[in-house]
Amino acid sequence: MKNIIELLNIKSNVDEYKIVVSTVSSTELFFIKEELQMNRSKDVKHINITIYRNFVENDIKFKGSSTTVIEPTMSMDEISKKIDTAALAASFVKNQFYNLVDPTNDVPTDLPSTFKEGNPIEHISNLVKDIFSEDNQFEAFINSCEFFINKKDIRILNSKGVDVSYTVYDGEIELITEANGEKESIELFDVLNFSDYDPAWIKETVKDSLYKSMLRTKAVPISALKDIPVILTGEAVQDFFSYYQVKAAAQMIYQKISTVEIGDMVQQGEIKGDLVTATLKPYIPNSSKSRSYDDDGFFLKEITIIKDSKLLGYYAQKRYADYLGITPTGGIQNIEINCGSTSIDDLKKGPYLELLNFSDFQMDPLTGNFGGEIRLGIYFDGTLEIPVTLGSISGVAKDVEGNMLFSKEQQKLNSFIGPKFIKLNNISIAGN
Amino acid sequence: MKTKLSTFLISKREILKELVTDLNTEFKYVSLLGVDTIGTTYSVSKRGSSVGDSNWGERGFVIRVYNGANYSEYSFNTLNNLEDVKNKVKSIVKNDLELLVKSGTKLMEFPLINEEEMTKEFHTDYEIDPFSISAEEKLSKMTELMNIGLTKSKDFIDFRVNFEEVKISKVFISTKKDLSQSILYTNMSLIAIGNKAESGVKYDFRGLSGLKGFEIFDGALLEIDRVSNSVIQLFDAKRIVPGDYEIICDPSVSGLIAHEAFGHGVEMDMFVKNRAKGEEFLGKQVASEKVNMRDGALSGDEVGTYLFDDEGTLGTDTLVIEKSILNSGISDLLSALKLGTVPTGNGRRESFERKAYARMTNTFFEPGEDSLEDMIKSVKKGYMLEGYFSGMEDPKNWGIQCVIAKGREIINGEFSGNIVSPILLTGYVPDLLKSVSMVSKTPLELSGGGACGKGYKEWVKTSTGGTYIKAIGRLG
């Protein structure tokens, strides 16, 4: 690293630079039912360098940049050529000028993780035991699962003197549960992301997935429904709220894709339902996205960007903050959305369709279009709760955001804390 | 011009062979995949441009060894100390597995890989080396395209142009195999974004891709009007009334259906896990007689083309569906070993850092015998589905989800001028494919601008396509 920094400092075609070094070691296990199909491990290092060129045309300042990856097996001659190529490319990139991040004396938050101590294979072995300890419940079982624990040592430097580092643990379990119905067997797919060891949460997630698998064997194809209240759950809730985070992003404002101004309401029209309040949090316990610095080396601090639907400030990394003349928040990756005041029991008064699992719920953050194919839902017609499947939901945020209700019950999904349920009204369902 | 293998891999080939030979004294099977992929992405937009190394770039190695029961792997990207690499491989096999077995883990048994002696190399062709063209020229051409695009509507807030050049170099070395390949592909995308007060933000994109060099730019100009007109039409789009409709899918949507419906559905690692309904339908009807579907590294010349996969198996051309009958799956090496089938050369890794899975390559419905005009005339009430944003598979239960960019309404055999968007095409795969009543005889169109994931990870480059198909689809 010292050689690369020295090289960058002596090159006249490099005005400024940023270096991000990631050293990653992983332990990985792949199971089919309870049998280990493969074990893997990796040790890799990646060095990403961004070269900046500053120039003036017609008295206007510009900054060009180009990012290049330096591999550990490259010779100094190769590295020098890669830097020169990137520097040349950067000189043709004509972006509005901005400043790189300055160093600060802020003290980073310690990111606690049980995975810091001991042998990774023992940690992953504990995860395996936790997962399979909940196997075979509700007439459902674990079909297969994959386990990953990545230890990532990150160092971020720039030519203005930033030199920060942190270690983050990135755990992932891909879980497939299966249940045999009268006509066919079905499966459900779950991904668990985490940074710390939380056996109770892991066991609860497995149990929930097994229960839903059993429920799916009893599901019938949904009928077409018009103007039915829909209750979103789980990750679909997180995906739905991403629309408001993107709407408040300085990059989107600069690119004129979002036109919301500070002080504006982020929900359009007359709002009879709950109001969105969003806080960006550098640190959430057991989130693999928790960190004290963003990719530019900017020190992150908690900030509320939307309060009762009113935009308080933009979500901005340094570059776009400079463009808009605002204070940067940095690239914070965790978000908390305030819960509502309605209990799930009250949300479920009257007919509704509760959607428990999608093929792939999608919220288009640019247009606000959302939807997905329903793998499992519960349709309550006012009398009976009927498990349903197939069919699809689609809608547009602007049509539903005036009348949304958020549950007072809370959920945490890796980098997201927020309501466990959102109730949307007047949704049409494609079905039989 | 022929693509050349990376000088780095050429220079390290003997050391890598020695590493395999040394490990072979301890393990009955050893293979090593070495990768050196270089690439650059260029983006131009109204509010800024960027240049950087492609996300597909990588340089590193993965070693696979037989551990006595199944296979263990180690990925690394330094060659400073090969003794460390050997010790790490031994530790993964001995220490890690021993600890796991002691803690109660059962090991799944796999047969030993039995290879034939083989030495082969492969290099794709191109006309103009994109790496030899300066960044200045590329950015200048892209800016020109952007400026033309921005003139197409006063309501366009941006017209983004992206270009990517990627050169893959791979070597596969085992006791009996010594393979190498170098593949050059490029892709471009043109994204028009508009914003009108009454309709909000609308956007669409067109992609170009192929085993091509800088000559890919030749086709970009023609796509500007297509993508611009699409967004202008989307400004007036209405919401669709959910229901079952007669649909004609353009080649991109046909390809997406082929990919999501029976591409993922016949990945044979899912057979090993009992996660694919396709296994029980082999030899049975799954579509209408109009449907023939292929997948394979040799099935087409696009971004999914190669000589050998990431496990050293030669690529093939698999007829997945033959006149309505599910004919064959596509498999990686280990799944084929477990199932007792012949591997089809579909074992692919996201990168040297990831496990190999059964993955698609070039996947498409074969052209049929119908004219597109007759297909449109035959629709009483339905939609021509054009372009897509994403799709999702459900190999176990054969559901399908395709997020379609827009639908053009057809009433009594003629376009009414009405546009609907957004559209979700969903349903039960056999119902959808058995309803295919017409397949156009227009030329096969393959597109490889995007990437395919397995679940929500393991991204690989694939191409998809076909011609126009007419079917009954559930739209919402």
Interface residues (C-beta under 8 A of the other chain):
Chain A: S26 T27 E28 L29 F30 I32 E34 E35 L36 Q37 M38 N39 R40 S41 K42 D43 V44 K45 T50 S65 S66 T67 T68 V69 E71 P72 T73 M74 A86 L88 A89 A90 F92 V93 K94 N95 Q96 N119 I121 E122 S125 V128 K129 N143 S144 E174 I176 E178 E184 S185 I186 E187 F189 V191 A224 Y254 Q255 K256 I257 T259 S359 D360 Q362 D364 L366 T367 G368 N369 G371 G372 E373 R375 T389 L390 G391 S392 I393 S394 V396 K398 S428 I429 A430 G431
Chain B: F8 K12 T40 S45 K46 R47 G48 S49 S50 V51 G52 D53 G57 R59 G60 N70 Y71 S72 E73 Y74 S75 F76 N77 T78 L79 N80 K88 I92 N95 D96 L97 L99 L100 S103 G104 T105 K106 L107 M108 F110 S134 A135 E136 L139 S140 I157 D158 I193 N195 G200 V201 K202 Y203 R239 V241 P242 G243 V272 K273 N274 R275 K277 L334 E353 K355 F389 S390 M392 E393 D394 K396 N397 G399 I400 Q401 V403 P422 I423 L424 T426 G427 Y428 G455 Y456 K457 R474 L475 G476
